[in-house]
């Protein structure tokens, strides 16, 4: 059965890139929810992600995993 995949982090290992947040930060600034000039990198970290170094579990990019 095919299931909808979330709009979450689109790469194996869940490593987050600044570009993935820019759209949401811009919108939050426009709505007054975040201050203008905030740096995207202040909003997330890959520090605790064991895959941030570019190594992923072998099955991480297979469908359904």
C-alpha positions as CSV (number, residue, x, y, z in Angstrom):
1,X,0.0,0.0,0.0
2,X,1.4,3.4,-0.9
3,X,1.3,6.0,1.7
4,X,1.8,9.8,1.6
5,X,5.3,10.8,2.6
6,X,5.5,13.9,4.8
7,X,6.9,17.2,3.7
8,X,9.7,16.7,6.3
9,X,13.4,16.6,5.7
10,X,13.8,15.1,2.2
11,X,17.2,13.4,2.6
12,X,18.4,10.2,4.1
13,X,19.5,10.6,7.7
14,X,17.3,13.7,8.2
15,X,20.2,16.2,7.8
16,X,18.7,19.7,7.7
17,X,20.0,22.4,5.3
18,X,19.5,26.1,5.8
19,X,17.6,26.4,2.5
20,X,14.9,24.1,3.9
21,X,14.0,26.6,6.6
22,X,14.3,29.8,4.6
23,X,10.8,29.7,3.2
24,X,9.3,29.2,6.7
25,X,11.5,31.8,8.3
26,X,10.6,34.4,5.7
27,X,6.9,33.7,6.3
28,X,7.2,33.9,10.1
29,X,9.0,37.2,9.8
30,X,6.3,38.5,7.5
31,X,3.6,37.5,10.0
32,X,5.6,39.0,12.9
33,X,6.2,35.7,14.6
34,X,10.0,36.0,14.2
35,X,12.1,39.1,14.3
36,X,13.5,40.5,11.0
37,X,17.2,39.6,10.6
38,X,17.1,36.3,12.4
39,X,19.6,33.8,11.1
40,X,18.1,30.5,9.9
41,X,21.0,28.6,11.6
42,X,19.8,29.9,15.0
43,X,16.6,27.8,14.6
44,X,17.9,24.3,14.2
45,X,21.0,22.1,14.6
46,X,22.4,18.9,13.2
47,X,24.7,18.6,16.2
48,X,22.9,15.5,17.6
49,X,22.2,13.8,14.2
50,X,24.7,10.9,13.8
51,X,24.2,11.1,10.0
52,X,25.2,14.7,9.6
53,X,28.7,13.6,8.6
54,X,27.3,12.1,5.4
55,X,27.2,8.5,6.4
56,X,23.7,6.9,6.4
57,X,22.4,3.4,7.3
58,X,22.4,1.2,4.2
59,X,18.6,1.0,3.9
60,X,17.9,4.6,4.6
61,X,17.2,5.6,1.0
62,X,15.1,2.5,0.1
63,X,11.3,3.0,-0.4
64,X,9.3,2.3,2.7
65,X,12.2,2.8,5.1
